Amino acid sequence: MSALRIFVRRGALRRFHRLKQDSEGLPVKVEWDRREGDRRTDVGAPPETTEQRQSERRREPPFTWEAGEFVVVNEKPASDPPEEV
């Protein structure tokens, strides 16, 4: 069974508490978005040392991120480690 997680935008207190309250008893985990900024930038470093990707891989966030200040993530269960023979 996969686990649903809801990440709420920093500072959206009412949204966080409402989602937490409404998801009580459901297999959903409501969490704060812990990101503080773009981790790929390094202040003062030359751009060629911080960016190693050849093209942008990030997608546009879902509409719920802008409109509702949250995003729903459906995580696949972790696979069991291979057994040693």
N, C-alpha and C positions, 0 to 999 in steps of 0.2 A: 504494500500500500504506500502511495506517495504522500508526502506531507505538504500541506499548503502553508505558506508563510506570507504575511502581509507586512510590507515595509512602509512605514509612514514617514513623510518628509519631516525633517527637523523643525521644531517649533510649532507643528500643527497639533497643539495640545487637545483641542476639542475632538478632532478627527481621531486621534490615537485613543482617547478614553471611550469614545463612542464605538469604535471598532472592537476594542477590548471587551466592552460590555455586551455588544451584540454577538460576539463570537464565543461567549461563555458556553462551555459544554460541547463545542464543536471541535473537530480535529484541525484547528487552525492556530497558528502561532503569530501574534501581532508583535512587531518589533519596530524600534526606531531605526531610521536610516542613519548609520554611524559615520558615513563619509563626511569629511569636512571640506574637501576640495578635490581638485584634479591631482591625483597622485603621480601622474606622469610628468609634471612640471617641477623643476628644481630652480628656485630663485637664485640668480647669479651664475648658473652653469650655462655653458654654450648649448644651443638647441641640439646639436648633433650628439651630445653625450646623454641626453635624457630621453630622446625619442628614437626608438630602434625599429618601429614598425614602418613598413613601406607604404601602407595605405590605412585609412581610417576603418576600423572594424566595429566601432560602436554603432548601435542602431538608435533610431529616435525612440525616446521613452514612450510608453503607452499613454493614451489620452487620460487615463486615470491619474497619472503623475501630475499633470498640469491642472486638471479639473477637480480632482478629489484629493490630491496630496498624498496618494498612496499607490502602491503597485503590488499585485498578487503574483507570487512565484510558486510554481508547482515543482517541488524538488523530487527527483527520482531517489529511491532508497539506495543507500550505499551497497555496493555489491560485496559479497563475502570475499575475503582474501583467498587466493588459491592455496590449496592444501599442499604441503610438502610431502614428497614421496621418499 
